[in-house]
């Protein structure tokens, strides 16, 4: 009898917990449905019919619901707000090619963003990211990804599944090394790694034959190998590293860094 009674009590408590979860979920949905007050001038932007919409630095915690009905949008800038995520309804913007989410409060890439398969440029700099979701591989048209000024300690191998990625901005993170299979990113032509924690030059970069721009400013490098094998290289920057001898590079390469005026050739 006692066991049955305790079981009934447990079922009641469980039922109350479920009811509580349902109420929280319903409250969250109601909050998402509640539209935000439009700052001065935003109404005109939403009604302009322009395929480029800039709602940066408007102090939004959530975007106005009307944004998700602008199915003609191709470029959406929402930098410098207080966004933590984006709702599922952003997937309605099927023609979106550029999405700028810099300088927000995003800790995880919103999964609905990974369904915007027309994206060619995605800007997520100056957020709170530590990793990338595997769903990012859905963005097969992505050419440019900026994730600078976040908290990456390891290179996100999810990027290997983006075969057309040409420009990768990962400056001001916490990287100390690069994986040896980085060469899988064959389309990469621009790589920004300034302001990380490299103490030795990542040798895998010597096999990245398509690199045209390489930025290693503000690390802890003490020496550099010859970069002459990087035939496509146009610009190499190593400024603000404890290096006394510039690297050997091809004749056409622009070099920026201490002693760059003494750049010379050789094997």
N, C-alpha and C positions, 0 to 999 in steps of 0.2 A: 504493500500500500504506500509505504514511504517512498520507494523507488519510483512508483507511478506518479506520485505527487510531484517529486522533484523533476521528473521528466516533463510533466505538464508545465511546471514553472519555467523549465529550460525552453520549451517550445514557445511559451509566451514571450520570454526575453528575446528569443531568436526572431519571433514575429515582429516585436517592437523594433529590433535592430534593422530588419528588412524595411519596415515602414519608414524608419528614419533615413535609410539610404535612399529610398524612393523619393522622400520629401526633399533631401539634399539635391538629388538629381533633377527633380522638377524645378527647384529653386534656381539651380544653375542654368537650366534651359530658359527659364523666365528672364534671368539676367541677360543671357545672350540675345534673347528676343527684344529686350528693351533697347531702344536706339539711344545713341549718344547725342548730346547737344552739339550743334554745329558751330564752330568758331566763325568769326566774321570772315566772309569771303569764300568759305567752303561751299556754300549753296551754289554759287555761281560756277565753281569748278565742276561740281557734280552734274550741272545742267549744260555744260559747254559742248558735250559731244566729242571732245578731244580724246584721241586714243592714248594720250599721255596724261597721267594724273599724278600730281605732286601734293601729297598731304604730309610732308615732312615737318617736324618741329611744331606740331599742333597740340601736344600734350595728350594725345589719345591713349587710353588704356585698352579700348576696343575701337575698331574702325566703324564708321557709320554703316549701317546695314545696306544703304543704297549703293555702296561701292560694289557690292557683290552682284548687283543687277546690271552693271555697266559691261555688258558682254562684249562690247567692241574694244575694251581696253587692251593695249599692247604693252604699255609700260606703266608700272605702278611704283611710285617712290613714297615710302612711309618711314623714312629715317628719323631718328631723334625723337621718337615718341616713348611711350612706356608699355609697349606691347610685350606680352609674354608668350602669346601663341596666336594662331589664326584658326578660324572655324572651318568646318567642312565645306561650307558654302563657297569658299574661295575657289573651289574646283570648278565652279561655273564659268570662271574667266579662262576659257579654253584657248583663247588667242594670246594670252599673256606671254610675252617674250622676255621681258625684263622685270625683275622684282627686287627692290632695294629695301632691306630690313636692317640696315646698319644702325648702330646706336640705339638699341632697344634693350629689353631685359629678358631676352630669349635664352633659356637654358637648354632646350632641346629643339632641334629643327622640327617645326610643326609638320606632322605627316601629310596633311592635305597639300602642303607645298610640293611634296614629292609626287603628287598626281598632276601637276601642271606640266604636262609633257612637251609643251611648245617652248618652254623656257630655254633661252640660250645664255642668259646672264642672271646670276643670282648673287646678291650682295648680303652677307651676314656678318660683316665686321663689327667689332666693338659690341659684342653681346656676352653671353656667359657660357658658351659652348665648350664642352670637353670631348665630344665625340660626334659622329655622324651616323644616322640610321641606315640600315641596309636598303631601305626603300628608296634611298637617293638614286639607286641604279635605274629607276624609272625615268630619270631625266636624261634620256639618251641624246638629246639635242644640245645639252649644255656645253658651251664653249668657254665660259668665263665664270670662275667661282672665287669670291673674295671672302675669306674667313679670318682675316687678320684681327689682332687684338682680342683674342679669346683665351681659352685655357687648355689648348691641346698640348699634351705631354708626349703623345705618340702620333706618328703620321697616320692619318685615317685611310686604311687600305680600301675602304668603300669606294674611294676615288678610282680604283682600278677598273671599276665597272662603267666608267664614263669614257668611252673610246674617243670622243671628239673634243675632250677638254684640252684647251690650248693655253689658257692663262690661269695660273693658280697663285693667289695671294695669301701667304701664311705668315706674314711678318708679325712680330710682337706676340708670339706664343711662347711655349716652354719646351720646344724641341731640342734634343741633344744629339739625335742621330736620325738617319734615314734608312728605310729598309732596303736590302740589296735587290729586291725585285721591283724597285721603283721604275726600272727600265720598261716595265709593262705599259707605262703611260707614254706611248710612242708619239702621241699627237702634241705633247706638251712643248710649247715654245717659250713661254715666259714663266719664271718661278721666282717668287719673292720670299726670302727667308730671313730678312733683316730682323734684328731685335730678338733672336732666339738665344739658345744656350750652347751652340756648337763650339767645342774646343778644338776639334780637328775637322778638316775639310772632308765632307762625305764623298768617298771615292766613287760611289755609285753615280755621282753626277758626271764623272768623266766618260760614262757610257751613254749619257743622254745626248745623243748626237743631233737631235733636233732643236736643242736649246738655243734661243737667240738672245734672251735676256736672263741674267742671273744676278740676284741681289743678295749679298751676304753681309751687308752692313751691320754694325753693332752686335757682333757676336764675340767670341773669345778665341778667335783663330790666331795662332802664332806663326804659321807658315802656310804656303799655298803650293800645290803642285803645278806643273806646266798644264796650261789649258789649250795648248795648240791643237790637240786632237778634236776639240769641239769646233768643227769647221763652220757651223752655222752661227756661232756666237757673234753678236754685234755689240753687246754691252755687258760688262762685268763690273760690279761695284763691291768693294770690300772695306769701305771707309769705317773708321772707328773700331778697328780691331788692333790688337798688339802685334802688328806685322811690320817688319823693317824692310823686307825685300818684296818688290812687286812680282806678280806671276808672269810667266812667259805666255804670250798670247799671239794670235795671228795678227797680221799687219793692219787689218781693217777694224780691229776690235777697239772700242772705246773703253778705257779703264778708269775707274774712279776710286781713289784711295790714297793713303799715305805713300809717297814715293812713286806714284803712278807715272810721273814724268820720266822715270828711269826705265820704263818698260822696255824689254828687249826680247829678241827672238831666241833662237837656239833650239835644241832638240826637245 
